[in-house]
Amino acid sequence: MGERAAAGGGKWVDVAPERLGRWLENFARRHGPYREEGLTLIAEDGASAAWQTPPGAGDVATLAELIETAQRPRKLGLLLARKGAVAAGVADGTKLITSKVDTHYVQGRTAAGGWSQQRFARRRDNQAKAAAADGAGIVGRILLPSVRDLAALVTGGDHTAVEAILSAPQLAPLAAVRAERFLDVPEPRHAVLVSAIAGARAVSVLVREPQKDVSQLSGLPES
């Protein structure tokens, strides 16, 4: 699945729960036998893989527990928002069982020679507030009825847009089950919402490759 650079070195890799076994086989083939230290694997050549539990999976202590828990079916709420576009849905395992997508116009930049900056800012602020209110209404209708059954709420898109929606008082029960994971997605559409299920279910692992011997890289003998 997706990969992204990690702060401090290494890379984050998102692995579908169903592919965990294959991923571990490939890790051992590339780096040799490994030992487990909690949820971190240390390979023979010095490579490491530190695992995180996916949203809604709960706490686990061993890799075997992580694999079993990650593959267990669970319901996840999804909230994706960017500017005036919002998508909300409930996923049961890999299936989207209910959803709603809507757009609300929020003006972008002013044209040259247009309104004054202050007037433009006020209008854009009002449009953004209206979009957030509409988004909160949609999220409430789609997700609140199922909140007690949700293992977690996974959000994505634009942080400001998501925070504006979840700040609505009536959505406090959803905010309480919100996962830390935030999905990087384009403007929400139905297809984007469906594809976000994979990102919400994925197991993230921080992979760090073995450090190279400086003397080998320079061609100089070891001191």
Disulfide bonds with the S-S distance in Angstrom:
none
